[in-house]
């Protein structure tokens, strides 16, 4: 077999292999960028909220909890900060908090979650299992009591 034919065969095998990996990893990206919301739902239900889900094509996908004295919305948001303006708009007349790294903050932190997101992404490329980075936006109506859900439990949503 000539060197040219061998080179072409290796390039072809490499291209097919890369194509399969890119296709396989793109299917998992939604789960890695937007973690499951089961913990949000169980936290709200535990504190007596009635749950409503956003439309399937909404982004971010808000989980709304309502009870007679309080209405609260929680959603996974991008660690890169893509949802900051949407959250700011949705929370114009409400209290906005972010749960990131196990801490509640009034503004979405970018450096820490972004660094962890890309490090975890690098680990996944290397075949190492790495969980998605959780950053949650939390919107409270003004009539919600500060202790509607304890701050530690809200902070733990990203932990």
C-alpha positions, 0 to 999 in steps of 0.5 A, spaced: 500 500 500 502 506 498 504 512 503 498 516 499 493 511 500 495 510 507 495 517 509 488 518 505 485 512 509 487 514 516 485 521 514 478 518 512 478 514 519 479 520 523 474 524 520 469 519 521 471 517 528 471 525 530 464 526 526 461 520 530 464 523 537 461 530 535 454 527 533 454 523 540 456 529 544 451 534 541 445 529 544 447 530 551 449 537 551 442 539 553 442 535 559 449 538 561 448 545 560 441 545 563 441 540 569 434 536 571 429 540 575 427 535 579 430 538 585 427 544 584 420 541 584 421 537 590 424 543 594 418 547 592 413 542 593 416 540 600 414 548 602 407 547 600 408 550 593 403 548 587 408 547 581 407 549 574 412 548 568 414 553 563 412 551 555 417 546 552 420 552 548 421 557 553 428 558 555 430 558 560 425 553 563 422 556 569 419 552 574 413 556 578 411 555 585 405 558 587 401 558 594 396 563 597 402 568 600 407 567 595 409 566 588 416 564 586 420 562 579 426 558 579 430 556 573 437 553 570 440 559 567 447 558 563 453 559 566 456 563 561 451 568 562 446 568 556 440 569 560 442 575 564 438 580 560 432 575 560 432 574 568 433 582 569 427 583 564 423 577 568 425 580 575 424 587 574 419 588 579 421 582 583 427 580 588 432 576 584 437 571 587 442 567 583 444 560 586 451 558 584 456 554 587 452 553 593 451 560 595 446 565 594 448 572 590 444 578 588 447 578 581 449 572 577 457 570 578 460 569 571 468 567 573 467 561 577 461 558 574 464 559 567 471 556 569 468 550 572 463 549 566 469 549 561 473 545 566 468 540 566 467 540 559 474 539 558 474 533 562 468 530 558 472 531 552 477 526 555 472 521 557 472 523 565 465 523 568 463 531 570 457 533 572 454 540 569 455 546 573 448 548 576 446 556 576 439 557 578 436 564 577 430 565 583 425 570 582 420 572 588 414 576 588 415 582 593 409 579 597 413 573 599 416 572 606 424 572 606 423 565 609 418 562 604 424 557 603 430 558 607 436 561 604 440 555 605 436 550 601 435 555 596 443 556 596 443 548 596 440 548 589 447 549 586 451 545 590 
